[in-house]
């Protein structure tokens, strides 16, 4: 049995992986300044388009190569020794260490987080994201709102009936309906209910809730983390205020660039680990539906590809 991170990584799809790697390599201080970071968060300039183009370039690679590339980048960033050759035991050990270090990293970069397990980390990040539901929804036009509500209803109805009953109880409703979902989004009861719901269930339902976040944000993969990345804004305001620039001086420009890029990646990495953990939940759901076990050949194929890898940024 491999770690949750690894079992998810082996199941992650090209679209998710390429989005993550596009952000990982190109959401840099230089690109942020050139394309106006705050404007990107408001979907009003070119940084989002630039990152999507970089993601499309990465997506041209084989999916197994993208998985190996992501694992390599995460190990290098966390300073986990990169093994020349992987086997099932070292792969599991690496995955477990990544889960532990990602959780510790989130505690370091986000002082509000005090969890100690990958489960705590996933739940915290998803709650942080869904807390922005109502504000994002209100910014959409009526046609988009109707589409979002329909997709959310489809997701809720796809949940196991016992889980649906729990969520209905939290929302104090007998059935899910269009009007009910719209009202619950506007008055924030949906976000409150989903946050409470996640305190009562585990990964398989987390995956369903992450799909709601994706539907509402109108984005895929790591773009669900855009609300979370807003916490960077005060950092950039400080770094590039006249006082800070004068204090830093020209001689420290390189250091500032390197330091800030590492801070950006420090926020991104826990979300990347969360993405793999949620992919593991998706695999568990699909396996349960067709009554099969996790395919061992996919682990073997991944290990074989990793041991013969040649990776370079897109």
Helices and strands as residue ranges (DSSP letters): H 4-9, H 14-26, H 29-35, H 37-41, H 47-59, H 63-77, H 88-109, H 118-130, H 133-138, H 142-158, H 161-171, H 178-186, H 189-198, H 203-217, G 221-225, H 226-229, G 230-232, H 233-239, H 242-248, G 250-252, H 253-290, H 296-306
